[in-house]
Amino acid sequence: MSSKPIIVIGGGAAGLLAAGRAGELGARVILLEKNDRLGRKILMSGGGRCNVTNTGSIQELIKHYPGNGQFLYSAFSQFSNEDLMLLLERMGIPLKVEKEGRVFPSSDRASDVVKGLTKYLEQGGVEIRLAEKVTGIVTEGREVRGVNTEKERIASRLVIVATGGKSYPATGSTGDGYQWALACGHSIVPIRPALVPLNIKEGWVREVQGLALRDIEAVLMEGEKLLGRERGEMLFTHFGVSGPVILSLSRYVKSDSSGPGLTLSLNLKPALNQEELTGELQLELQKNQKKQLKNALHDILPRRLIPILIMESQISPDKLAHQLTKKERQALLDTLRNLKLTITGPRSLDEATVTAGGVSLKEINPKTMESKLIKGLYFAGEILDIDGFTGGYNLQAAFSTGYTAGDHAGQESF
């Protein structure tokens, strides 16, 4: 057992791996969590199923972190997705792989992941202190000297900050770590919501709220500039749109965006090319030629979306299918492939899955996660200026940076 204790602040994904790895090395570790239980955000992830990681190669993983993916190369090399899966299975959590390489516990229970990682801490002899709120980090010169809590000062020369971002504040991610980083001289890249639903101007979205589309292509434009393109699932809500495709595109939607308007173009039939879609529409109209248009498209679209398609195509819903002009048929085709929505902005940080921005990576050693400004101070997880797309990427980044910080702090503790 080392003589220097390691203080880990935060019992989320990064903090659990940091504390677990340091404990595994034989270091004395104290984990401070302000909630009354560990892993509250893990419990909410993946709709309660917890998409722990993705099966892609390191290079494939890095592509899913817009902007700062290369920073993770060293952390992923030290603790990869394969290493994570082996660890979880060793802790008694069998895993399964679903579409697009997403990895979940076989039980579909996020609580099993938290139980397994708690077991990892217990095996390493980590001292877990719940309901222990940290109020600040103590430094002297350019070195860490400990942390202050609401109850006491705990002396330490090795502190790992894994407090998360500012999304889902009900889980305890209230942005405390940013203030401590600033107090230690670090720069904070302005934070904003990422993987967040989007507000839509068009009022008709409320009429179809709750409707999920399983395979669409969404194209995000700013004026004439292409910002992003994603294909997959989406969901209409009372305020706009959500779902995996929308969350991924939301990364490019800023709260303070100005200039050309932001639009979302939905291709409702991405599996069909123009010729195939034309043939399918003609067949549907011919089959239902004596029906009103509003009753003639049920094999092409969900019922609730049909009135929207007709309205956006500027055709009377009461017109008989066989009465459509060539121009009107073309309008239907164009709308099927390009249903336009106007974005008015992202939802708030309270509704975001992750936080974009955070502690500047220029001030962090990517090989150790140690601060370049304060000796003995480490940062891991969402508090860093790293955010990824959906698919297990954000949890993997948290696990890998946490493990890396715990590994190097653990070695420094002896």
GULO-189070 format. One record per residue (C-alpha): residue in one letter; x, y, z. Coordinates in steps of 0.02 Angstrom, whole numbers. Layout:
REM residues N
<residuo=A c1=X c2=Y c3=Z>
...
//
This chain:
REM residues 414
<residuo=M c1=0 c2=0 c3=0>
<residuo=S c1=69 c2=170 c3=-49>
<residuo=S c1=101 c2=305 c3=80>
<residuo=K c1=26 c2=446 c3=-25>
<residuo=P c1=-164 c2=435 c3=-41>
<residuo=I c1=-247 c2=470 c3=-208>
<residuo=I c1=-407 c2=572 c3=-202>
<residuo=V c1=-531 c2=538 c3=-343>
<residuo=I c1=-674 c2=663 c3=-354>
<residuo=G c1=-828 c2=593 c3=-440>
<residuo=G c1=-907 c2=421 c3=-444>
<residuo=G c1=-956 c2=417 c3=-627>
<residuo=A c1=-878 c2=317 c3=-769>
<residuo=A c1=-710 c2=407 c3=-766>
<residuo=G c1=-697 c2=413 c3=-577>
<residuo=L c1=-740 c2=230 c3=-555>
<residuo=L c1=-606 c2=175 c3=-678>
<residuo=A c1=-478 c2=296 c3=-606>
<residuo=A c1=-507 c2=236 c3=-428>
<residuo=G c1=-518 c2=54 c3=-479>
<residuo=R c1=-356 c2=55 c3=-578>
<residuo=A c1=-258 c2=149 c3=-444>
<residuo=G c1=-325 c2=27 c3=-314>
<residuo=E c1=-280 c2=-119 c3=-424>
<residuo=L c1=-100 c2=-57 c3=-424>
<residuo=G c1=-100 c2=-60 c3=-233>
<residuo=A c1=-118 c2=127 c3=-206>
<residuo=R c1=-218 c2=197 c3=-62>
<residuo=V c1=-371 c2=277 c3=-143>
<residuo=I c1=-513 c2=382 c3=-75>
<residuo=L c1=-661 c2=407 c3=-192>
<residuo=L c1=-770 c2=557 c3=-150>
<residuo=E c1=-947 c2=560 c3=-223>
<residuo=K c1=-1071 c2=696 c3=-178>
<residuo=N c1=-1222 c2=587 c3=-219>
<residuo=D c1=-1282 c2=449 c3=-105>
<residuo=R c1=-1242 c2=317 c3=-237>
<residuo=L c1=-1113 c2=284 c3=-372>
<residuo=G c1=-1137 c2=295 c3=-559>
<residuo=R c1=-1301 c2=391 c3=-569>
<residuo=K c1=-1269 c2=448 c3=-747>
<residuo=I c1=-1216 c2=273 c3=-798>
<residuo=L c1=-1384 c2=211 c3=-734>
<residuo=M c1=-1473 c2=331 c3=-853>
<residuo=S c1=-1364 c2=296 c3=-1005>
<residuo=G c1=-1432 c2=203 c3=-1155>
<residuo=G c1=-1609 c2=219 c3=-1092>
<residuo=G c1=-1560 c2=123 c3=-936>
<residuo=R c1=-1471 c2=-12 c3=-1038>
<residuo=C c1=-1297 c2=70 c3=-1040>
<residuo=N c1=-1208 c2=68 c3=-1207>
<residuo=V c1=-1037 c2=43 c3=-1128>
<residuo=T c1=-930 c2=52 c3=-1284>
<residuo=N c1=-914 c2=14 c3=-1469>
<residuo=T c1=-819 c2=-127 c3=-1555>
<residuo=G c1=-728 c2=-19 c3=-1683>
<residuo=S c1=-539 c2=-10 c3=-1698>
<residuo=I c1=-448 c2=131 c3=-1609>
<residuo=Q c1=-438 c2=229 c3=-1771>
<residuo=E c1=-623 c2=202 c3=-1803>
<residuo=L c1=-665 c2=257 c3=-1626>
<residuo=I c1=-563 c2=417 c3=-1642>
<residuo=K c1=-663 c2=469 c3=-1797>
<residuo=H c1=-818 c2=481 c3=-1686>
<residuo=Y c1=-750 c2=625 c3=-1581>
<residuo=P c1=-766 c2=782 c3=-1687>
<residuo=G c1=-623 c2=901 c3=-1661>
<residuo=N c1=-520 c2=821 c3=-1524>
<residuo=G c1=-519 c2=636 c3=-1561>
<residuo=Q c1=-330 c2=624 c3=-1584>
<residuo=F c1=-304 c2=673 c3=-1403>
<residuo=L c1=-378 c2=505 c3=-1353>
<residuo=Y c1=-256 c2=399 c3=-1452>
<residuo=S c1=-139 c2=370 c3=-1305>
<residuo=A c1=-279 c2=336 c3=-1181>
<residuo=F c1=-361 c2=212 c3=-1300>
<residuo=S c1=-193 c2=128 c3=-1326>
<residuo=Q c1=-174 c2=107 c3=-1138>
<residuo=F c1=-353 c2=52 c3=-1107>
<residuo=S c1=-450 c2=4 c3=-1262>
<residuo=N c1=-629 c2=-48 c3=-1291>
<residuo=E c1=-569 c2=-228 c3=-1289>
<residuo=D c1=-484 c2=-199 c3=-1120>
<residuo=L c1=-646 c2=-126 c3=-1054>
<residuo=M c1=-749 c2=-273 c3=-1113>
<residuo=L c1=-627 c2=-395 c3=-1034>
<residuo=L c1=-633 c2=-299 c3=-870>
<residuo=L c1=-822 c2=-296 c3=-865>
<residuo=E c1=-835 c2=-481 c3=-903>
<residuo=R c1=-705 c2=-516 c3=-769>
<residuo=M c1=-816 c2=-421 c3=-648>
<residuo=G c1=-961 c2=-536 c3=-692>
<residuo=I c1=-1047 c2=-432 c3=-827>
<residuo=P c1=-1076 c2=-532 c3=-987>
<residuo=L c1=-1091 c2=-420 c3=-1140>
<residuo=K c1=-1176 c2=-421 c3=-1309>
<residuo=V c1=-1147 c2=-327 c3=-1471>
<residuo=E c1=-1290 c2=-246 c3=-1564>
<residuo=K c1=-1303 c2=-151 c3=-1728>
<residuo=E c1=-1165 c2=-30 c3=-1776>
<residuo=G c1=-1050 c2=-113 c3=-1649>
<residuo=R c1=-1139 c2=-48 c3=-1494>
<residuo=V c1=-1097 c2=-149 c3=-1338>
<residuo=F c1=-1222 c2=-175 c3=-1196>
<residuo=P c1=-1231 c2=-286 c3=-1042>
<residuo=S c1=-1321 c2=-446 c3=-1090>
<residuo=S c1=-1448 c2=-411 c3=-954>
<residuo=D c1=-1493 c2=-241 c3=-1030>
<residuo=R c1=-1473 c2=-169 c3=-855>
<residuo=A c1=-1359 c2=-21 c3=-826>
<residuo=S c1=-1365 c2=-62 c3=-641>
<residuo=D c1=-1262 c2=-218 c3=-676>
<residuo=V c1=-1123 c2=-110 c3=-747>
<residuo=V c1=-1120 c2=-4 c3=-589>
<residuo=K c1=-1119 c2=-160 c3=-480>
<residuo=G c1=-975 c2=-233 c3=-579>
<residuo=L c1=-871 c2=-74 c3=-568>
<residuo=T c1=-909 c2=-59 c3=-383>
<residuo=K c1=-840 c2=-235 c3=-365>
<residuo=Y c1=-683 c2=-175 c3=-456>
<residuo=L c1=-662 c2=-39 c3=-324>
<residuo=E c1=-690 c2=-160 c3=-181>
<residuo=Q c1=-561 c2=-281 c3=-248>
<residuo=G c1=-434 c2=-138 c3=-252>
<residuo=G c1=-474 c2=-85 c3=-75>
<residuo=V c1=-540 c2=86 c3=-126>
<residuo=E c1=-617 c2=187 c3=14>
<residuo=I c1=-785 c2=250 c3=-49>
<residuo=R c1=-860 c2=403 c3=34>
<residuo=L c1=-1036 c2=442 c3=-24>
<residuo=A c1=-1128 c2=606 c3=8>
<residuo=E c1=-958 c2=690 c3=23>
<residuo=K c1=-961 c2=856 c3=-67>
<residuo=V c1=-795 c2=932 c3=-118>
<residuo=T c1=-786 c2=1122 c3=-111>
<residuo=G c1=-615 c2=1152 c3=-185>
<residuo=I c1=-440 c2=1092 c3=-227>
<residuo=V c1=-294 c2=1144 c3=-118>
<residuo=T c1=-134 c2=1192 c3=-207>
<residuo=E c1=32 c2=1264 c3=-155>
<residuo=G c1=136 c2=1343 c3=-291>
<residuo=R c1=117 c2=1226 c3=-438>
<residuo=E c1=77 c2=1070 c3=-338>
<residuo=V c1=-79 c2=989 c3=-266>
<residuo=R c1=-93 c2=980 c3=-77>
<residuo=G c1=-267 c2=905 c3=-56>
<residuo=V c1=-452 c2=943 c3=-65>
<residuo=N c1=-577 c2=1032 c3=43>
<residuo=T c1=-746 c2=952 c3=76>
<residuo=E c1=-894 c2=1019 c3=172>
<residuo=K c1=-833 c2=914 c3=318>
<residuo=E c1=-643 c2=926 c3=316>
<residuo=R c1=-481 c2=952 c3=223>
<residuo=I c1=-404 c2=792 c3=155>
<residuo=A c1=-218 c2=803 c3=122>
<residuo=S c1=-155 c2=727 c3=-39>
<residuo=R c1=-24 c2=758 c3=-172>
<residuo=L c1=-122 c2=664 c3=-304>
<residuo=V c1=-298 c2=718 c3=-352>
<residuo=I c1=-402 c2=657 c3=-499>
<residuo=V c1=-549 c2=767 c3=-549>
<residuo=A c1=-685 c2=665 c3=-634>
<residuo=T c1=-838 c2=770 c3=-595>
<residuo=G c1=-918 c2=759 c3=-767>
<residuo=G c1=-987 c2=904 c3=-868>
<residuo=K c1=-1144 c2=1004 c3=-841>
<residuo=S c1=-1272 c2=896 c3=-931>
<residuo=Y c1=-1406 c2=805 c3=-831>
<residuo=P c1=-1372 c2=909 c3=-674>
<residuo=A c1=-1494 c2=800 c3=-576>
<residuo=T c1=-1361 c2=664 c3=-581>
<residuo=G c1=-1237 c2=778 c3=-493>
<residuo=S c1=-1151 c2=849 c3=-648>
<residuo=T c1=-1168 c2=1030 c3=-597>
<residuo=G c1=-1005 c2=1097 c3=-667>
<residuo=D c1=-910 c2=1110 c3=-502>
<residuo=G c1=-750 c2=1045 c3=-581>
<residuo=Y c1=-741 c2=1188 c3=-705>
<residuo=Q c1=-727 c2=1315 c3=-564>
<residuo=W c1=-591 c2=1215 c3=-477>
<residuo=A c1=-495 c2=1202 c3=-641>
<residuo=L c1=-508 c2=1389 c3=-667>
<residuo=A c1=-447 c2=1420 c3=-490>
<residuo=C c1=-295 c2=1312 c3=-529>
<residuo=G c1=-255 c2=1418 c3=-682>
<residuo=H c1=-333 c2=1308 c3=-816>
<residuo=S c1=-428 c2=1372 c3=-967>
<residuo=I c1=-605 c2=1315 c3=-1001>
<residuo=V c1=-665 c2=1298 c3=-1180>
<residuo=P c1=-843 c2=1371 c3=-1172>
<residuo=I c1=-965 c2=1232 c3=-1133>
<residuo=R c1=-1123 c2=1197 c3=-1230>
<residuo=P c1=-1247 c2=1054 c3=-1248>
<residuo=A c1=-1199 c2=908 c3=-1360>
<residuo=L c1=-1301 c2=755 c3=-1406>
<residuo=V c1=-1455 c2=858 c3=-1372>
<residuo=P c1=-1629 c2=866 c3=-1451>
<residuo=L c1=-1668 c2=1012 c3=-1566>
<residuo=N c1=-1807 c2=1141 c3=-1564>
<residuo=I c1=-1904 c2=1155 c3=-1726>
<residuo=K c1=-2003 c2=1306 c3=-1790>
<residuo=E c1=-2137 c2=1211 c3=-1885>
<residuo=G c1=-2291 c2=1186 c3=-1777>
<residuo=W c1=-2342 c2=1024 c3=-1860>
<residuo=V c1=-2207 c2=926 c3=-1766>
<residuo=R c1=-2320 c2=932 c3=-1613>
<residuo=E c1=-2454 c2=840 c3=-1711>
<residuo=V c1=-2338 c2=692 c3=-1735>
<residuo=Q c1=-2249 c2=696 c3=-1567>
<residuo=G c1=-2198 c2=522 c3=-1511>
<residuo=L c1=-2181 c2=459 c3=-1690>
<residuo=A c1=-2018 c2=366 c3=-1717>
<residuo=L c1=-1943 c2=342 c3=-1890>
<residuo=R c1=-1826 c2=192 c3=-1903>
<residuo=D c1=-1728 c2=234 c3=-2060>
<residuo=I c1=-1710 c2=412 c3=-2121>
<residuo=E c1=-1567 c2=518 c3=-2184>
<residuo=A c1=-1553 c2=690 c3=-2104>
<residuo=V c1=-1449 c2=828 c3=-2182>
<residuo=L c1=-1404 c2=981 c3=-2079>
<residuo=M c1=-1374 c2=1141 c3=-2177>
<residuo=E c1=-1325 c2=1318 c3=-2130>
<residuo=G c1=-1383 c2=1418 c3=-2279>
<residuo=E c1=-1297 c2=1330 c3=-2424>
<residuo=K c1=-1162 c2=1253 c3=-2314>
<residuo=L c1=-1172 c2=1068 c3=-2271>
<residuo=L c1=-1138 c2=1042 c3=-2085>
<residuo=G c1=-1177 c2=858 c3=-2065>
<residuo=R c1=-1267 c2=706 c3=-2133>
<residuo=E c1=-1328 c2=556 c3=-2033>
<residuo=R c1=-1436 c2=405 c3=-2067>
<residuo=G c1=-1534 c2=304 c3=-1939>
<residuo=E c1=-1673 c2=329 c3=-1813>
<residuo=M c1=-1759 c2=489 c3=-1758>
<residuo=L c1=-1906 c2=542 c3=-1651>
<residuo=F c1=-2031 c2=685 c3=-1661>
<residuo=T c1=-2066 c2=773 c3=-1495>
<residuo=H c1=-2180 c2=911 c3=-1433>
<residuo=F c1=-2040 c2=1039 c3=-1460>
<residuo=G c1=-1951 c2=968 c3=-1612>
<residuo=V c1=-1843 c2=816 c3=-1649>
<residuo=S c1=-1734 c2=693 c3=-1555>
<residuo=G c1=-1663 c2=518 c3=-1576>
<residuo=P c1=-1488 c2=453 c3=-1622>
<residuo=V c1=-1475 c2=541 c3=-1791>
<residuo=I c1=-1529 c2=709 c3=-1719>
<residuo=L c1=-1416 c2=694 c3=-1566>
<residuo=S c1=-1265 c2=664 c3=-1677>
<residuo=L c1=-1305 c2=814 c3=-1788>
<residuo=S c1=-1339 c2=926 c3=-1638>
<residuo=R c1=-1152 c2=939 c3=-1610>
<residuo=Y c1=-1148 c2=1067 c3=-1751>
<residuo=V c1=-1293 c2=1171 c3=-1685>
<residuo=K c1=-1236 c2=1311 c3=-1571>
<residuo=S c1=-1349 c2=1409 c3=-1456>
<residuo=D c1=-1277 c2=1575 c3=-1515>
<residuo=S c1=-1269 c2=1534 c3=-1700>
<residuo=S c1=-1302 c2=1682 c3=-1813>
<residuo=G c1=-1301 c2=1713 c3=-1998>
<residuo=P c1=-1389 c2=1596 c3=-2121>
<residuo=G c1=-1529 c2=1493 c3=-2045>
<residuo=L c1=-1509 c2=1312 c3=-1996>
<residuo=T c1=-1618 c2=1186 c3=-2086>
<residuo=L c1=-1643 c2=1000 c3=-2072>
<residuo=S c1=-1686 c2=902 c3=-2228>
<residuo=L c1=-1762 c2=730 c3=-2202>
<residuo=N c1=-1754 c2=595 c3=-2335>
<residuo=L c1=-1895 c2=481 c3=-2277>
<residuo=K c1=-1846 c2=342 c3=-2398>
<residuo=P c1=-1655 c2=336 c3=-2403>
<residuo=A c1=-1652 c2=151 c3=-2452>
<residuo=L c1=-1730 c2=193 c3=-2621>
<residuo=N c1=-1651 c2=290 c3=-2762>
<residuo=Q c1=-1751 c2=415 c3=-2864>
<residuo=E c1=-1809 c2=286 c3=-2993>
<residuo=E c1=-1858 c2=157 c3=-2862>
<residuo=L c1=-1954 c2=283 c3=-2758>
<residuo=T c1=-2044 c2=347 c3=-2913>
<residuo=G c1=-2097 c2=169 c3=-2954>
<residuo=E c1=-2157 c2=135 c3=-2777>
<residuo=L c1=-2259 c2=296 c3=-2770>
<residuo=Q c1=-2339 c2=263 c3=-2941>
<residuo=L c1=-2384 c2=86 c3=-2888>
<residuo=E c1=-2464 c2=150 c3=-2727>
<residuo=L c1=-2564 c2=283 c3=-2818>
<residuo=Q c1=-2622 c2=161 c3=-2949>
<residuo=K c1=-2673 c2=32 c3=-2818>
<residuo=N c1=-2776 c2=164 c3=-2727>
<residuo=Q c1=-2826 c2=269 c3=-2877>
<residuo=K c1=-3007 c2=292 c3=-2821>
<residuo=K c1=-2961 c2=342 c3=-2644>
<residuo=Q c1=-2929 c2=517 c3=-2580>
<residuo=L c1=-2744 c2=554 c3=-2568>
<residuo=K c1=-2751 c2=561 c3=-2378>
<residuo=N c1=-2804 c2=378 c3=-2380>
<residuo=A c1=-2692 c2=318 c3=-2520>
<residuo=L c1=-2515 c2=319 c3=-2449>
<residuo=H c1=-2524 c2=202 c3=-2299>
<residuo=D c1=-2399 c2=77 c3=-2371>
<residuo=I c1=-2270 c2=212 c3=-2396>
<residuo=L c1=-2276 c2=315 c3=-2236>
<residuo=P c1=-2339 c2=304 c3=-2056>
<residuo=R c1=-2520 c2=363 c3=-2050>
<residuo=R c1=-2483 c2=515 c3=-1942>
<residuo=L c1=-2354 c2=580 c3=-2063>
<residuo=I c1=-2463 c2=568 c3=-2219>
<residuo=P c1=-2559 c2=732 c3=-2189>
<residuo=I c1=-2392 c2=820 c3=-2161>
<residuo=L c1=-2321 c2=754 c3=-2325>
<residuo=I c1=-2476 c2=809 c3=-2420>
<residuo=M c1=-2478 c2=981 c3=-2337>
<residuo=E c1=-2293 c2=1011 c3=-2372>
<residuo=S c1=-2321 c2=956 c3=-2553>
<residuo=Q c1=-2460 c2=1087 c3=-2565>
<residuo=I c1=-2590 c2=963 c3=-2627>
<residuo=S c1=-2770 c2=947 c3=-2571>
<residuo=P c1=-2788 c2=794 c3=-2458>
<residuo=D c1=-2962 c2=762 c3=-2529>
<residuo=K c1=-2902 c2=745 c3=-2708>
<residuo=L c1=-2921 c2=571 c3=-2782>
<residuo=A c1=-2759 c2=480 c3=-2814>
<residuo=H c1=-2791 c2=458 c3=-3000>
<residuo=Q c1=-2822 c2=645 c3=-3019>
<residuo=L c1=-2646 c2=696 c3=-2970>
<residuo=T c1=-2552 c2=792 c3=-3102>
<residuo=K c1=-2373 c2=753 c3=-3151>
<residuo=K c1=-2319 c2=909 c3=-3058>
<residuo=E c1=-2410 c2=853 c3=-2900>
<residuo=R c1=-2333 c2=678 c3=-2907>
<residuo=Q c1=-2163 c2=759 c3=-2922>
<residuo=A c1=-2201 c2=870 c3=-2772>
<residuo=L c1=-2240 c2=714 c3=-2669>
<residuo=L c1=-2077 c2=634 c3=-2723>
<residuo=D c1=-1978 c2=790 c3=-2683>
<residuo=T c1=-2056 c2=802 c3=-2509>
<residuo=L c1=-2023 c2=617 c3=-2474>
<residuo=R c1=-1840 c2=647 c3=-2511>
<residuo=N c1=-1826 c2=822 c3=-2439>
<residuo=L c1=-1946 c2=860 c3=-2296>
<residuo=K c1=-1884 c2=1027 c3=-2230>
<residuo=L c1=-1877 c2=1081 c3=-2048>
<residuo=T c1=-1816 c2=1245 c3=-1977>
<residuo=I c1=-1702 c2=1232 c3=-1824>
<residuo=T c1=-1720 c2=1369 c3=-1694>
<residuo=G c1=-1584 c2=1301 c3=-1579>
<residuo=P c1=-1535 c2=1158 c3=-1465>
<residuo=R c1=-1622 c2=1111 c3=-1304>
<residuo=S c1=-1534 c2=1160 c3=-1142>
<residuo=L c1=-1387 c2=1078 c3=-1054>
<residuo=D c1=-1514 c2=1003 c3=-935>
<residuo=E c1=-1574 c2=892 c3=-1077>
<residuo=A c1=-1405 c2=858 c3=-1159>
<residuo=T c1=-1327 c2=686 c3=-1149>
<residuo=V c1=-1152 c2=759 c3=-1140>
<residuo=T c1=-1065 c2=927 c3=-1126>
<residuo=A c1=-957 c2=996 c3=-1265>
<residuo=G c1=-812 c2=1106 c3=-1211>
<residuo=G c1=-721 c2=1094 c3=-1045>
<residuo=V c1=-542 c2=1093 c3=-980>
<residuo=S c1=-427 c2=1139 c3=-1125>
<residuo=L c1=-333 c2=987 c3=-1190>
<residuo=K c1=-182 c2=1098 c3=-1225>
<residuo=E c1=-152 c2=1100 c3=-1037>
<residuo=I c1=-168 c2=911 c3=-1011>
<residuo=N c1=-37 c2=776 c3=-1045>
<residuo=P c1=-128 c2=650 c3=-1157>
<residuo=K c1=-15 c2=508 c3=-1100>
<residuo=T c1=-56 c2=529 c3=-915>
<residuo=M c1=-206 c2=648 c3=-900>
<residuo=E c1=-101 c2=752 c3=-782>
<residuo=S c1=-113 c2=940 c3=-784>
<residuo=K c1=33 c2=1028 c3=-867>
<residuo=L c1=8 c2=1171 c3=-745>
<residuo=I c1=-13 c2=1087 c3=-576>
<residuo=K c1=89 c2=935 c3=-525>
<residuo=G c1=-15 c2=793 c3=-457>
<residuo=L c1=-179 c2=858 c3=-528>
<residuo=Y c1=-268 c2=748 c3=-655>
<residuo=F c1=-427 c2=768 c3=-757>
<residuo=A c1=-530 c2=629 c3=-834>
<residuo=G c1=-696 c2=606 c3=-921>
<residuo=E c1=-825 c2=732 c3=-977>
<residuo=I c1=-744 c2=878 c3=-887>
<residuo=L c1=-615 c2=877 c3=-1027>
<residuo=D c1=-648 c2=962 c3=-1194>
<residuo=I c1=-698 c2=797 c3=-1275>
<residuo=D c1=-867 c2=743 c3=-1340>
<residuo=G c1=-916 c2=602 c3=-1457>
<residuo=F c1=-1064 c2=544 c3=-1557>
<residuo=T c1=-1191 c2=417 c3=-1496>
<residuo=G c1=-1144 c2=233 c3=-1497>
<residuo=G c1=-1043 c2=206 c3=-1338>
<residuo=Y c1=-906 c2=330 c3=-1382>
<residuo=N c1=-929 c2=452 c3=-1237>
<residuo=L c1=-926 c2=315 c3=-1105>
<residuo=Q c1=-772 c2=237 c3=-1185>
<residuo=A c1=-683 c2=406 c3=-1179>
<residuo=A c1=-729 c2=423 c3=-995>
<residuo=F c1=-673 c2=246 c3=-953>
<residuo=S c1=-508 c2=262 c3=-1048>
<residuo=T c1=-459 c2=434 c3=-982>
<residuo=G c1=-509 c2=379 c3=-807>
<residuo=Y c1=-406 c2=221 c3=-817>
<residuo=T c1=-256 c2=318 c3=-886>
<residuo=A c1=-265 c2=446 c3=-746>
<residuo=G c1=-283 c2=309 c3=-614>
<residuo=D c1=-141 c2=208 c3=-687>
<residuo=H c1=-15 c2=351 c3=-687>
<residuo=A c1=-71 c2=424 c3=-521>
<residuo=G c1=-60 c2=249 c3=-448>
<residuo=Q c1=120 c2=231 c3=-507>
<residuo=E c1=162 c2=405 c3=-439>
<residuo=S c1=92 c2=362 c3=-268>
<residuo=F c1=234 c2=245 c3=-220>
//
